């Protein structure tokens, strides 16, 4: 047993005892290693909250399948005016889960231009953000950007290593330790 005044002189640790609540208060004139570790963990936790990292308590894994029927979309559009002809468009689209990805096929019929192969859209898309080398793949008619030179979609494939998650970049953080 050591008297609390000796701990204060030797190590800089002051102990105060409260008889009523039977509690011992510990104070030091320096930061204790355990307190320092807790403070650093709290800073890292707050840093991940600021960056938007979300820790889920439950994760539901997705079950992929070779084929699973999906959706059917349809559309009808008609424009009529007194000084012009009637313009009508009819569209239908099918979607399904195919080869562990999603497949979409759609066709649009225009009464002014008839059926055109430009109005036939098909695409298969696969995404898995947990993979290391390839995270996204897309095959079929690839819709071009509005600033592209071509005014029609391209037939081909796109392979990406970028995830589908939203990236955030904000400032910098300095964590010092010695």
C-alpha positions as CSV (number, residue, x, y, z in Angstrom):
1,X,0.0,0.0,0.0
2,X,1.1,3.5,-0.8
3,X,-0.2,6.7,0.5
4,X,-1.8,8.9,-2.2
5,X,0.5,11.8,-1.5
6,X,3.5,9.7,-2.4
7,X,1.9,8.9,-5.8
8,X,1.4,12.6,-6.4
9,X,5.1,13.4,-5.6
10,X,6.6,10.4,-7.5
11,X,4.4,10.1,-10.5
12,X,2.2,13.3,-10.7
13,X,-1.0,11.3,-10.1
14,X,-3.5,12.8,-7.6
15,X,-6.1,10.5,-6.0
16,X,-9.1,11.9,-4.2
17,X,-11.5,9.6,-2.3
18,X,-15.2,10.4,-1.8
19,X,-16.5,8.6,1.3
20,X,-20.1,9.3,0.6
21,X,-20.2,7.8,-2.9
22,X,-17.2,5.5,-2.5
23,X,-15.5,6.8,-5.6
24,X,-11.8,7.4,-6.3
25,X,-11.0,10.3,-8.6
26,X,-7.8,10.1,-10.5
27,X,-6.1,13.3,-11.9
28,X,-2.7,13.8,-13.4
29,X,-0.7,16.7,-14.6
30,X,0.1,14.8,-17.8
31,X,-2.0,12.7,-20.3
32,X,-2.2,9.1,-19.4
33,X,-1.5,6.6,-22.2
34,X,-5.0,5.0,-21.9
35,X,-6.7,8.4,-22.1
36,X,-4.5,9.4,-25.0
37,X,-5.5,6.2,-26.9
38,X,-9.2,6.9,-26.2
39,X,-8.8,10.5,-27.4
40,X,-7.1,9.4,-30.7
41,X,-9.7,6.7,-31.3
42,X,-12.5,9.3,-30.8
43,X,-10.7,11.7,-33.3
44,X,-10.5,8.9,-35.9
45,X,-14.2,8.1,-35.4
46,X,-15.1,11.8,-35.8
47,X,-12.9,12.0,-38.9
48,X,-14.7,9.1,-40.5
49,X,-18.1,10.7,-39.7
50,X,-16.9,13.9,-41.4
51,X,-15.8,12.0,-44.5
52,X,-19.1,10.3,-44.7
53,X,-18.0,6.8,-44.0
54,X,-21.0,4.8,-42.8
55,X,-20.6,1.6,-40.8
56,X,-23.6,-0.6,-41.2
57,X,-24.7,-2.9,-38.4
58,X,-26.2,-5.4,-40.8
59,X,-25.3,-6.2,-44.4
60,X,-27.6,-8.1,-46.7
61,X,-25.7,-9.8,-49.4
62,X,-27.3,-9.8,-52.9
63,X,-28.2,-13.1,-54.5
64,X,-27.3,-13.0,-58.2
65,X,-28.8,-15.4,-60.7
66,X,-28.3,-16.5,-64.2
67,X,-31.8,-15.4,-65.3
68,X,-34.6,-13.8,-63.5
69,X,-37.4,-11.9,-65.2
70,X,-37.8,-8.3,-64.3
71,X,-39.8,-5.4,-65.6
72,X,-41.9,-4.3,-68.6
73,X,-42.1,-0.6,-69.5
74,X,-44.3,1.0,-72.1
75,X,-44.9,4.5,-73.4
76,X,-47.2,6.2,-75.8
77,X,-46.7,9.8,-77.0
78,X,-48.7,11.8,-79.5
79,X,-48.4,15.4,-80.6
80,X,-51.2,17.0,-82.6
81,X,-51.6,20.5,-84.0
82,X,-53.8,22.1,-86.6
83,X,-51.1,23.0,-89.1
84,X,-48.9,19.9,-88.8
85,X,-49.3,16.2,-89.1
86,X,-49.9,13.9,-86.1
87,X,-46.6,12.6,-84.6
88,X,-46.9,9.5,-82.4
89,X,-44.3,7.4,-80.7
90,X,-44.8,4.0,-79.1
91,X,-42.2,2.4,-76.9
92,X,-41.7,-0.9,-75.1
93,X,-38.9,-2.1,-72.9
94,X,-38.0,-5.3,-71.1
95,X,-35.6,-5.8,-68.3
96,X,-34.2,-8.9,-66.6
97,X,-31.3,-10.2,-64.5
98,X,-29.1,-12.1,-66.9
99,X,-25.6,-13.7,-66.3
100,X,-25.3,-12.1,-62.9
101,X,-25.9,-8.6,-64.3
102,X,-28.9,-6.6,-65.6
103,X,-30.1,-6.7,-69.2
104,X,-32.4,-4.1,-70.8
105,X,-33.9,-4.1,-74.2
106,X,-36.2,-1.4,-75.6
107,X,-37.6,-0.3,-78.9
108,X,-39.3,2.9,-80.0
109,X,-41.5,3.2,-83.0
110,X,-42.1,6.6,-84.6
111,X,-44.9,7.0,-87.2
112,X,-43.0,9.8,-89.0
113,X,-39.8,7.8,-89.5
114,X,-41.0,4.3,-89.1
115,X,-38.8,1.7,-87.4
116,X,-35.1,2.6,-87.3
117,X,-32.3,0.5,-85.8
118,X,-31.3,3.7,-83.9
119,X,-34.4,3.2,-81.9
120,X,-33.5,-0.3,-80.7
121,X,-31.6,-0.1,-77.5
122,X,-30.0,-3.1,-75.7
123,X,-27.5,-3.2,-72.9
124,X,-26.1,-5.7,-70.4
125,X,-24.5,-4.2,-67.3
126,X,-22.6,-5.9,-64.5
127,X,-21.3,-4.2,-61.3
128,X,-19.5,-5.6,-58.3
129,X,-17.6,-3.0,-56.2
130,X,-15.9,-5.7,-54.1
131,X,-13.8,-7.0,-57.1
132,X,-10.2,-5.8,-57.4
133,X,-9.5,-5.7,-61.2
134,X,-12.9,-5.1,-62.9
135,X,-15.7,-3.4,-61.0
136,X,-18.1,-2.6,-63.9
137,X,-18.7,-4.0,-67.3
138,X,-21.2,-2.9,-70.0
139,X,-22.0,-4.5,-73.4
140,X,-24.4,-3.3,-76.0
141,X,-25.4,0.2,-77.2
142,X,-23.4,2.6,-75.2
143,X,-25.1,6.0,-75.0
144,X,-22.7,8.8,-75.8
145,X,-22.1,11.9,-73.9
146,X,-24.0,15.1,-75.1
147,X,-20.7,16.7,-76.2
148,X,-19.6,13.7,-78.3
149,X,-19.0,13.9,-82.0
150,X,-21.3,11.0,-82.9
151,X,-25.1,11.7,-82.8
152,X,-26.1,8.1,-82.3
153,X,-25.2,5.5,-79.7
154,X,-22.1,3.3,-80.2
155,X,-22.2,-0.5,-80.1
156,X,-19.4,-1.9,-78.0
157,X,-18.2,-2.6,-74.5
158,X,-17.0,-0.6,-71.6
159,X,-14.9,-2.1,-68.7
160,X,-14.2,0.0,-65.7
161,X,-12.2,-0.3,-62.5
162,X,-14.0,2.6,-60.8
163,X,-16.6,1.8,-58.2
164,X,-20.2,3.1,-58.4
165,X,-20.0,4.8,-55.0
166,X,-19.9,8.6,-54.8
167,X,-16.4,9.9,-54.1
168,X,-15.9,12.8,-51.8
169,X,-12.8,14.9,-51.5
170,X,-12.7,17.6,-48.8
171,X,-9.7,19.3,-47.3
172,X,-6.9,17.5,-45.5
173,X,-6.4,16.2,-42.0
174,X,-3.2,16.0,-40.0
175,X,-2.9,13.5,-37.2
176,X,0.3,13.8,-35.2
177,X,1.6,11.3,-32.6
178,X,4.9,10.9,-30.8
